[in-house]
Amino acid sequence: MSAQELGTPGKIVAVHISYESRAAERGRRPATPSYFFKPTSSLGVSGEPVQRPGGTELLAFEGEIALIIGTTARQVTADQAWAHVRAVTAANDWGLYDLRAADKGSNVRNKGRDGYTTVGPELIDAAAVDPTQLRLRTWKNGHLVQDGTSGSMIFPLTQLIADLSQHLTLQPGDIILTGTPAGASVAEPGDTIEVEVDAAGGLTSGRLISPVTEVPAEFDPALGSLPTVDDTQREEAWGSREAAGLPPKQASGVDPELRAVLEQVPVAALSQEMRRRGYNNVTIDGVRATRPGATLIGTARTLRFLPHREDLFSAHGGGFNAQKQVFDSVGPGEVIVIEARGERGSGTLGDILALRALHRGAAGVVTDGGVRDYSTVAEIGLPVFSQGPHPAVLGRKHVPWDADLTVACGGATVQPGDVIVGDDDGVIVLPAAIAAEVAQAALVKETEDAWVAEQVSAGHPVDGLFPMNSTWRARYEEEQGRPGAEAPVEAGEGP
């Protein structure tokens, strides 16, 4: 049977990073799988052109193994999961990185465009293959660029099915795109990308062929964000800085292993762990992100402003002052932290400096002062946390004085090299020496809290459960598969 005869699935679920090779390429290895949805209108078949809008540059291909669900799966185990798969085929999870900044993570616009989920051309009977022995290959203009196997995945195919089934019902016809190995990159008009999945015994999906064409751009700035790219997007789309023609990054920012943990824990959890260690003044208070939902992880690069005084501003405010020096030299992964004394009566940066920081690879900016060109800065995509908008220039309230020293920002002391983490709850400062310890403890606590929330959702009272008493603790430890745990509490029975 061909993929063209599948009809329209109820849903398409895609996995973010799932291969060891892709994790190594991206410099971050997830502890658990994460997902996003693609619209069914994005489906395309072999031979159909994939369109890149004019004026954009980063149309990326990702060869993947696609699973077609055959029977309803809800709360199935990993051992049961493969029996619910009807077929396997090739897929190409296309994405336009130029549209990624505004909703990165959800991938609605960059991966949801018409024709950006190509599948086929033929289906392999899932019952005839070993889910750990599938091979995936991708060719660009006849040259092999991706070569991976399902056995080299961080999360086995059966785990992905079982995990999804504990959160939502998988129905016949649903498609799961299972992630891409290293080698995904950029295609340009005139290129042809081919993807094939095969298995022992000569079973194959055949070559999924996608010629790339260009069409006129149709983006109305009055309706939403326009395509935009920066070196970070170029690096991720091409697969490496070298492939994108970019110079090597300087070594700075948060260690990749620490970053991988911090990406999984909210600021609130980090704050709790810092309080456990006696740190009560490490939140930068009064600041909020220019764009709700923005997150921030990086190491501190500091800048200090003094209260305005006419003679001092004449001597230090013009030319290549301390402010411009920091924004012009910030390194990849660094967060510019500005001491503005909580004075929100003028801007401490605007759109030009935000663009420069973005181009330099900065992780973001935190200021306890104001921001000029507020809406423009928000659209740039650089995470900026501030006291809010103000139209006045720097010289109304501040003198840019010095940099790279210990500063006070929003009531917190910040030293160069401190780890800065921000989300919708605020911004926290982690001393570098204990950042990894705090992050790991917060991750453990988040896992516990998620389990407690599940019990509360199931109807259990919070008394004895939050925080857990010894009986609930034993149940939790037993369900986590940890040795030495007592027998679990029976379903519906309070501890």
C-alpha positions, 0 to 999 in steps of 0.5 A: 500500500502506498502512503497516498492511500492513508487518508488524513490522520487525526493528528501528527506528533513530532519528537524534538531530539531523539537520536544520540548523534543529533544530541551530540550535534546540538550539544544538549541531550534531553533526559526525557522525550518532548514533542510538538504537533504538526497540522494535517494540512502540512502533509505532502507526498513523494514527488510534490515540490516543497516550497521556500518563500522568496526572501527566506534562506533557511529551509531545513530538511530532517529525514525521519522514520514515521510510524502509522498507528493501526489500533487505538493506544491509551496507557499502553506499556513499552512492551505492548506499544509496537502491536499498535503500529500499523506501518512504518515509512519515510518522512521529511520534517521540513522547517523554515527557520526564518519563522522560528524565533517567534514561536520556537518550541511549538514550531507552528509556523516554521514547520506547519506550512503546507507540504512541510510533512512529506511521507511515503512513498510505500508502507512497511508492515510494522509486524514484519520488522524489528523496531530496533533494527530500522535504517534511515538514510537521507540524500541531498542531490544524490549525496548521502547526508544522513545515515542512522538506525533506530537502535541508536536512538536515545528513546526507543520507538516503543518508548515514544509510543508508550509515553505519548499514550499515557498523555493522549489517545493515539488513534488509527491513522495518527502519525508519529515523526520520531526525530532525525539523526545528525546531518539534517541541514538546509535545502535551496531551490533546485535541490532534491532531497530523498529519504528512505527507511529500510529493514532486514529482508529487503523491506523498504519505504522506497525513496521519498523524493522532494524537489525544492522550489521557490514561490513569492513571499506572502507575509503581511507585517500587519498580521504577524512577525516577519521572517528573520534570521541570525547566526544562531538560527543559521547554525542550527539549520545548517547543523554546525557553524562551519556548514553555515559558513560562520566563524567558530564560537568563543568558549563562553556561556553555560556548560552544555550538561548544566544547560540541559538540566536548567532547561528542564527546571523553572526558576521557582524550583531553583529559588526553592533549592537556593532557599534550602541552602540559605540563599534568600537574596538571589532573585532579580526582583521587579523585572519581566520579559519583553515577550511572555514565555521567554526563557533565559540561561547564560553566564553574567556579563555585568554593566553598571550605570551611575545616577546622572550628573551632567559633568560625568555624562559629558566625560563618560556618556558619549563615544564608545562608552562602557555600555557600547563596549559591553554590547559590542564584546558580549560573548556567546551564551553570556547575559548582560546584567545591568545595574540601573538602581531600579530606575525605570525612568529612561531606557538602558538599551534599545533596538540597536544594542539588542540587535548587536547583542543578538548578533554576538550570540548573547543569551539575553539582557537583564536590567532593573531599568527601562527599555526603549523601542520596547515592542521592537526589542520584543520582536528581535527575539533576544530574551530581555528582562526589564522594569518595562518600557520607557521612551527616554534615552540613557542620558536622562537618568544614567551615566554608563560607568564601568563593566565586568565587576560585581553589581547590584541588579533588582536587589541581587548581587551579581558577579561576572560568571554567575549563572543567570536563569529567567522565565515568566516567574522572574530571574535568579542568580546562581553562584557558578560553584553551586549551580550544577548542584542546585540545578540537579536538586531542582530537577529531582524535586520537579519530578517529585512535584509532578508525581504529587500533582498526578496524585492530587489530580486523581483525587487524593487529599494533600494532607500527608501527600504535600509534602510527602509523609513516609507512606507516600514517600515509599509509594513514590520510591517504589513507583520510581523503581528504587530499591528498598521501597515499601509496598505502595498504597492501594489505588484510592486508599489514602496514606 
